[in-house]
Amino acid sequence: MEAKSTSKRWTYAEFARLPESGSTRYEIIDDELVVTPSPGTRHQRIVTRLVFTLYGFVDTHDLGEVFVSPFDVLFAEGDYLEPDVLFVRKDRADVVTDRGIEGPPDFVVEVLSPSTAARDRGVKLDRYRLYGVPEYWIVDPHEQTVEVWKIGEGSVEPAVLGPADALKWQPVAGDATLQIRVAELFVE
């Protein structure tokens, strides 16, 4: 199913008044309302694996907080995104508010669905880059790959990792590093 979109000038107050729904997701990207159907089972299995792995690592090392969608990231007026998974370092906890994350998270993950793939690789990558998200992973269930964008390091191309590779994530420079075998994300 295709995502629907409309265009107008959106304030956060208008966005916050959209009806809550377990079957759709709302985002405002560059002042455009994007309505997406809820993700499928495969998508949610991958998100769940990632959240449990990341949460355990972050909690053990007291590095910050991991959040899972639905959870808003409020970049600026007219840019309210809802990544699948995100992380905020402990020393930046002030960006976590009752409304969501107000500013760039330190790490974002999007798991592709047929209705979101072009947007996740296009306008959302552009927004994450514009607002200074240091690291962005795009998980592709169909290709069984993870695109690792080191935006904070100025990368113009992602490192593309497949099932034989391991993801390495160091959320705080000089601190612990997490390794995840890519193949483990795609176990059915």
One Martini backbone bead per residue (centre of mass of N, CA, C, O) as a GRO file, in nm:
protein
  188
    1MET     BB    1   0.096   0.036   0.023
    2GLU     BB    2   0.063   0.360  -0.016
    3ALA     BB    3   0.154   0.655   0.075
    4LYS     BB    4   0.014   0.942   0.201
    5SER     BB    5  -0.009   1.295   0.094
    6THR     BB    6   0.015   1.632   0.217
    7SER     BB    7   0.004   1.999   0.179
    8LYS     BB    8   0.121   2.218   0.445
    9ARG     BB    9   0.126   2.411   0.726
   10TRP     BB   10   0.288   2.282   1.022
   11THR     BB   11   0.225   2.238   1.346
   12TYR     BB   12   0.256   2.080   1.637
   13ALA     BB   13  -0.037   2.111   1.734
   14GLU     BB   14  -0.162   1.980   1.483
   15PHE     BB   15  -0.013   1.714   1.494
   16ALA     BB   16  -0.112   1.634   1.791
   17ARG     BB   17  -0.429   1.618   1.681
   18LEU     BB   18  -0.402   1.369   1.560
   19PRO     BB   19  -0.519   1.070   1.537
   20GLU     BB   20  -0.508   0.788   1.698
   21SER     BB   21  -0.331   0.492   1.558
   22GLY     BB   22  -0.246   0.151   1.512
   23SER     BB   23  -0.249   0.153   1.168
   24THR     BB   24  -0.095   0.436   1.170
   25ARG     BB   25   0.143   0.681   1.047
   26TYR     BB   26   0.279   0.997   1.142
   27GLU     BB   27   0.430   1.259   0.941
   28ILE     BB   28   0.646   1.548   0.915
   29ILE     BB   29   0.794   1.642   0.597
   30ASP     BB   30   0.852   1.932   0.496
   31ASP     BB   31   0.534   2.003   0.545
   32GLU     BB   32   0.446   1.692   0.507
   33LEU     BB   33   0.199   1.469   0.514
   34VAL     BB   34   0.249   1.131   0.636
   35VAL     BB   35   0.080   0.823   0.560
   36THR     BB   36   0.125   0.502   0.716
   37PRO     BB   37   0.120   0.193   0.737
   38SER     BB   38   0.158  -0.055   0.918
   39PRO     BB   39   0.375  -0.278   0.991
   40GLY     BB   40   0.503  -0.576   0.952
   41THR     BB   41   0.624  -0.861   1.086
   42ARG     BB   42   0.920  -0.852   0.991
   43HIS     BB   43   0.977  -0.569   1.081
   44GLN     BB   44   0.909  -0.614   1.388
   45ARG     BB   45   1.123  -0.827   1.444
   46ILE     BB   46   1.367  -0.647   1.388
   47VAL     BB   47   1.306  -0.424   1.587
   48THR     BB   48   1.303  -0.603   1.839
   49ARG     BB   49   1.592  -0.705   1.823
   50LEU     BB   50   1.728  -0.431   1.831
   51VAL     BB   51   1.615  -0.322   2.095
   52PHE     BB   52   1.718  -0.543   2.283
   53THR     BB   53   2.018  -0.511   2.213
   54LEU     BB   54   2.054  -0.207   2.262
   55TYR     BB   55   1.938  -0.186   2.546
   56GLY     BB   56   2.130  -0.378   2.692
   57PHE     BB   57   2.388  -0.221   2.625
   58VAL     BB   58   2.310   0.062   2.731
   59ASP     BB   59   2.239  -0.026   3.020
   60THR     BB   60   2.505  -0.164   3.104
   61HIS     BB   61   2.674   0.123   3.020
   62ASP     BB   62   2.527   0.389   3.070
   63LEU     BB   63   2.455   0.579   2.782
   64GLY     BB   64   2.123   0.593   2.778
   65GLU     BB   65   1.858   0.591   2.526
   66VAL     BB   66   1.602   0.378   2.400
   67PHE     BB   67   1.377   0.397   2.119
   68VAL     BB   68   1.041   0.332   1.998
   69SER     BB   69   0.805   0.300   1.794
   70PRO     BB   70   0.612   0.542   1.881
   71PHE     BB   71   0.830   0.839   1.833
   72ASP     BB   72   0.905   1.163   1.840
   73VAL     BB   73   1.083   1.387   1.615
   74LEU     BB   74   1.172   1.731   1.679
   75PHE     BB   75   1.333   1.948   1.480
   76ALA     BB   76   1.107   2.139   1.344
   77GLU     BB   77   0.903   2.327   1.198
   78GLY     BB   78   0.772   2.071   0.986
   79ASP     BB   79   0.961   1.836   1.152
   80TYR     BB   80   0.812   1.511   1.217
   81LEU     BB   81   0.952   1.220   1.315
   82GLU     BB   82   0.939   0.832   1.299
   83PRO     BB   83   1.141   0.625   1.397
   84ASP     BB   84   1.197   0.302   1.483
   85VAL     BB   85   1.489   0.378   1.603
   86LEU     BB   86   1.654   0.526   1.898
   87PHE     BB   87   1.927   0.741   2.028
   88VAL     BB   88   2.037   0.885   2.350
   89ARG     BB   89   2.260   1.032   2.515
   90LYS     BB   90   2.317   1.106   2.840
   91ASP     BB   91   2.445   1.405   2.780
   92ARG     BB   92   2.146   1.455   2.603
   93ALA     BB   93   1.873   1.434   2.781
   94ASP     BB   94   1.739   1.723   2.721
   95VAL     BB   95   1.588   1.620   2.444
   96VAL     BB   96   1.403   1.476   2.641
   97THR     BB   97   1.051   1.478   2.634
   98ASP     BB   98   0.712   1.460   2.644
   99ARG     BB   99   0.699   1.486   2.317
  100GLY     BB  100   1.009   1.383   2.284
  101ILE     BB  101   1.245   1.463   2.049
  102GLU     BB  102   1.436   1.779   2.070
  103GLY     BB  103   1.618   1.684   1.823
  104PRO     BB  104   1.892   1.511   1.761
  105PRO     BB  105   1.974   1.215   1.750
  106ASP     BB  106   2.252   0.983   1.768
  107PHE     BB  107   2.049   0.752   1.655
  108VAL     BB  108   1.918   0.577   1.361
  109VAL     BB  109   1.642   0.352   1.260
  110GLU     BB  110   1.541   0.193   0.953
  111VAL     BB  111   1.285  -0.022   0.839
  112LEU     BB  112   1.195  -0.153   0.560
  113SER     BB  113   0.919  -0.087   0.349
  114PRO     BB  114   0.740  -0.062   0.073
  115SER     BB  115   0.616   0.231   0.173
  116THR     BB  116   0.931   0.353   0.277
  117ALA     BB  117   1.199   0.323   0.116
  118ALA     BB  118   1.228   0.590  -0.044
  119ARG     BB  119   1.209   0.778   0.203
  120ASP     BB  120   1.442   0.657   0.380
  121ARG     BB  121   1.659   0.714   0.133
  122GLY     BB  122   1.575   1.014   0.110
  123VAL     BB  123   1.426   1.245   0.289
  124LYS     BB  124   1.523   1.127   0.561
  125LEU     BB  125   1.821   1.141   0.511
  126ASP     BB  126   1.821   1.447   0.461
  127ARG     BB  127   1.712   1.525   0.745
  128TYR     BB  128   1.930   1.390   0.916
  129ARG     BB  129   2.155   1.556   0.793
  130LEU     BB  130   2.050   1.846   0.843
  131TYR     BB  131   2.014   1.786   1.178
  132GLY     BB  132   2.268   1.591   1.282
  133VAL     BB  133   2.275   1.288   1.249
  134PRO     BB  134   2.542   1.077   1.291
  135GLU     BB  135   2.362   0.795   1.274
  136TYR     BB  136   2.243   0.565   1.003
  137TRP     BB  137   2.017   0.295   0.965
  138ILE     BB  138   1.939   0.066   0.692
  139VAL     BB  139   1.701  -0.188   0.684
  140ASP     BB  140   1.689  -0.474   0.451
  141PRO     BB  141   1.493  -0.748   0.432
  142HIS     BB  142   1.515  -0.836   0.134
  143GLU     BB  143   1.848  -0.810   0.112
  144GLN     BB  144   1.996  -0.839   0.384
  145THR     BB  145   2.071  -0.534   0.480
  146VAL     BB  146   2.304  -0.269   0.596
  147GLU     BB  147   2.302   0.076   0.608
  148VAL     BB  148   2.585   0.282   0.695
  149TRP     BB  149   2.557   0.609   0.820
  150LYS     BB  150   2.821   0.858   0.870
  151ILE     BB  151   2.732   1.167   0.897
  152GLY     BB  152   2.935   1.290   1.113
  153GLU     BB  153   3.178   1.202   0.894
  154GLY     BB  154   3.070   1.273   0.588
  155SER     BB  155   2.921   1.064   0.442
  156VAL     BB  156   2.813   0.974   0.093
  157GLU     BB  157   2.830   0.668   0.168
  158PRO     BB  158   2.750   0.361   0.249
  159ALA     BB  159   2.782   0.092   0.438
  160VAL     BB  160   2.740  -0.243   0.316
  161LEU     BB  161   2.581  -0.503   0.493
  162GLY     BB  162   2.581  -0.846   0.534
  163PRO     BB  163   2.532  -1.160   0.671
  164ALA     BB  164   2.863  -1.191   0.711
  165ASP     BB  165   2.846  -0.945   0.887
  166ALA     BB  166   2.933  -0.681   1.124
  167LEU     BB  167   2.812  -0.471   1.348
  168LYS     BB  168   2.937  -0.149   1.464
  169TRP     BB  169   2.875   0.015   1.789
  170GLN     BB  170   2.968   0.354   1.912
  171PRO     BB  171   2.796   0.582   2.098
  172VAL     BB  172   3.070   0.639   2.264
  173ALA     BB  173   3.354   0.770   2.257
  174GLY     BB  174   3.574   0.530   2.404
  175ASP     BB  175   3.373   0.313   2.441
  176ALA     BB  176   3.178   0.078   2.397
  177THR     BB  177   3.125  -0.206   2.171
  178LEU     BB  178   2.893  -0.320   1.943
  179GLN     BB  179   2.803  -0.649   1.816
  180ILE     BB  180   2.629  -0.746   1.508
  181ARG     BB  181   2.492  -0.988   1.336
  182VAL     BB  182   2.321  -0.954   1.055
  183ALA     BB  183   2.179  -1.235   1.035
  184GLU     BB  184   2.016  -1.203   1.312
  185LEU     BB  185   1.796  -1.002   1.199
  186PHE     BB  186   1.673  -1.239   0.974
  187VAL     BB  187   1.542  -1.433   1.153
  188GLU     BB  188   1.244  -1.641   1.138
   0.00000   0.00000   0.00000
